[in-house]
Amino acid sequence: PISPHHTPTPASPRMIASTMASALADQQGATQWPLVVATAVAVPELISLLAALLQRSRIGSPLPEELRGIYEQEEYETSMRYTRAKSTYSLCKSAFDLIVFFSFWFLGGFPWLDSACVGFSFSSEILTGLTFMALLGLGSQVLDLPWEVYFTFVLEEGFGFNKTTPATFVKDRLKGLALAVALGGPVMAVVLLFLNTFGTGAWLWVFVFI
């Protein structure tokens, strides 16, 4: 049977790709697969970044004649500054996510975390797999937190759009975490059960279930 803790999270294409590469690399003579799959993941991401950069270059163009009298010049300029600031934030965040993901992958982060979860010696492989994904998700949330704080309390606050208080911010994050555990946990448990029970045919059961 396939050990469930070798599947980081079915919800993330990047993590699925890393799992595929690791599994293929375990086969004799398949050491080139991590680089191949990494390229397949990186190219679309880089194209998206390039498209975002090109789109960003168009932000800040003068107010079209057709819109004069409909939008105030000052209001339009504020809107352009806000859009440019959000675009810059999104580009930096996307670049950061890519760097962290590939660094974690190629520095052996996934096998290391897998070994750590196996080291807990849980009686159930499903529990080991859930622990793997929970720790992976928690790490992702920790890394995202400073970005969310900056976006809410610096970027949006600077333009007068923020209505969120620190207490509300914390409460919303805790609610999101509780929902992820309550809803995502059981779903992931069933997915891991399929992976452990049906082996290479598990994808069909997962597709039907989801």
N, C-alpha and C positions, 0 to 999 in steps of 0.2 A: 504493500500500500504506500501511497504518497504521504509523507509527513507534512501536516498542515502548516507547521511553522516555517516551511520553506516558501510560503506564499505571502509576501508582505501585506498587500491589500488589493483585492480585486477592483477596488474603486479608483485606483490610480494607474493610468497608463504607464507612467514613468516607472513605478515600482513593479508592475507586471513585466515590463521590458527587462528590468534588472534581474528578476527571477528567471525569465527565459534564458538570459545570457549565462547566469550562473549554472543553470541546469545543463545547458548545452556545453558549457566549458568543462563540465565533469566528464563528458564523453571523451574517449581517446581521440586525439587529433583535432579537437574542436576549440582550441585555445584562442582562435581568432574571433569567436562569436561575441564575447563581451564588447569588443571594439565595433563590430558590425552592428549590433543592436543599439549600442550607444550612439552611433552615427545616425541610425534610423530615428532615434528619439530626438537627437540634438538638431538635425536639419529642419524639421517643421517648427521647432521652438525658435531657432535663429531666424527663420523666414518670418515668423510672427513678430519677432522683435524688430526686424528690418521694416516690416509694414507699419508697425507702430511708430517707428522713427520717421518714416516718410509722412505719415498722417500728422505727426506732431509738427513737422516743418510747415504745414499749412495753417496751423493755428496762429491767430494774431493778424490775419489779413484784414485790410481795411473794411469797414462796414459797406456792404454793397448799396448802390444807389437805390435799388428797389426797396431796401429796408429802412432807408432814412425817413424819419417821421414816424416809423413804427417802433423802433428801438432808440432810446436815448444813447448818445455817443458814450457817455460815462458808464451806463449800464452795460453796453456792449463790450467795452474795454475790460470791465470787471469780470464779465463772463469769460472773455478770452484768457485773462490771467488765471482764473480758476481752472479752466479747461487745460491750460498748459501745465499748471502745477499738478493736477491730477494725472496728466499724461506722463510727466517726469517721474512722479511717484510710482506709477504702474510699471514703467520701464525699469526703474531701479529695483523694484520688488521682484519683477520677473527675472532679471539678471542675477539677483541674489539667490533666488530659489534654484535656478539652474546650477549655479556654482556650488551651493550646499549639497544639492542632490547628487551631482556627479562626483564631488569630493567624497561624500559619504560612501558612494558606490565603489569607486576605484581604490579607496583606501581600506576597503574590506569591512565597511560598517555593517552591511547586511549580514554577512556570515558571523561577525562578532556578536551582534545582537541576538542572532539565532542561537549561537552557542551559550550565551548568557541565559536565555530563556530555557533552553534545554537543561542548563545547570540547576534550575530551580527544582528539577525532578518531580514535576507534577505527575499525578497518576494518569491524567488524560492528555492525549496529544492535542485535543481540541482546546483545552485550557492553555496549553503551551502556545498554540497558535494565536489564541485571543490575547494572551499576555504580550506576544511579539507585536501584534498590531496596535495594542493599547499603548505600549511604550513608544512605538514609532509615531503614533498619532499625538501623544503627549509631547514628544520632542518637537514635532512640527508646530504644535500650538505655542510652545514656549518661544520658538524662533519667530513666530508670527506676531507675538504680543507687542514687541516694541514698534513694529510697523503699524499695527492697529492703533496703538496709543498716539503715535505721531499723526496718523491720518485724521483721527477724531479730534484730538486736543491741540494740534498745531496747525495742520493744513486747513481743516474745515473751520476751526475756531478763528483762524486769521481772516477768513472771508465772512465771518458772521453767520455761518450755516449750522454750527454745532449746537444742538439742543440736549446733548447727552451729558449727564453729570458723572463724576467718577463712580458714584455708588451704582448708578444705572448701568454703566459700562461693565463693572464687575458682575452685577446681577445677570446681565445678558450673557456674559461668557459662561457663568456657572450654569445657567439654564441650557445653553447650547451643549455644554459638556454632559449634563444630565440626560438630555435627549439623545445624544450620541451613544451613551452607554445603554439607555433603555431601549432604543430602537435599533441601533447598529449592532450591539452585542449579540442579540438573538439571531439576527440575519447572518452575521459573520459566523456564528456557531454552526448554523445549518450549512452554509457554504463550505466550511472546513470539514463538516461531517461528510458531505458529498465528495470532497477531494480525497478524504481518507478512505472512503468506502468504494468509490467507483473508479479510482485511478484516472487513466487517460480519458475515460468517457465521462468524467465528472462535469466537463464544460457544458454538456447538453442538459444535465440536471440543474446546474446553476442557472443556465439561460431560462429554462422553464420556470424555475422557482422565482427568479428576480423579475 
